[in-house]
């Protein structure tokens, strides 16, 4: 089974995934990290869901 969890920033995606893993030990959660150029927020450190980079680094990763 494949389940995709998506939503806007702050909508609770990480909370849902954490509870799925806690309640169902046989779940394997494959997560991805988003790239961002904004400053690191305190809560970002809890989940490691962002790769912080400079705008120059970010633009180098864009494929036309």
N, C-alpha and C positions, 0 to 999 in steps of 0.2 A: 504494500500500500504506500502511496505517496501523498503527503499532505503538504500544501504550500501555505505558509502563514505570511501574510503581507499586510501592510498598513502604513499610515503616515507616521512620522516621527512622534514618539511619545504615546502611541496607541496601545502599548502593552504586549507587543510581539514577544519580547524576551521573557516577560512574566508568564505568558502562556507556555512557551517552550520549557521554562524551568519547572513549571508545575507538571507538564507532561512527563518529563524525565523522572521527577520525584515520585509521581503516582504510578507510572508504568515502567518498570525496570527494563523491560524488553524493547523499549523505544530507542532507536538510534537517531539522534538529531544531527543533521548536517546543516551547519550554519555558514553564512557568508558575512564578510565584513564590507561595509560601505566605505568608499573613499571620500574624504572631506577635506576642505581647506580651512574650515573654521577652527577656532580655538577649542582645545580639549575641555570638555565639561567634566565636573567631578563624577557624575553618574556614568560617563563613558568608561571610566576606569574599572567599573564593576563588571562590565560585560565584554569588554574588548571587541566591540562590534564595529569600530571605526578604525580606519587607517588614516591617520592625519598626515598630510603632506602639503608642501608649498603649492601655490597656484601653478608655478612653472612645472613642477613634477606632475601635477594633475593633468595639465594640458598635453604633456608628452605621452600620456596613456590613452588619449582619445584617438580612436581610429576613424578616419574619414570614410 
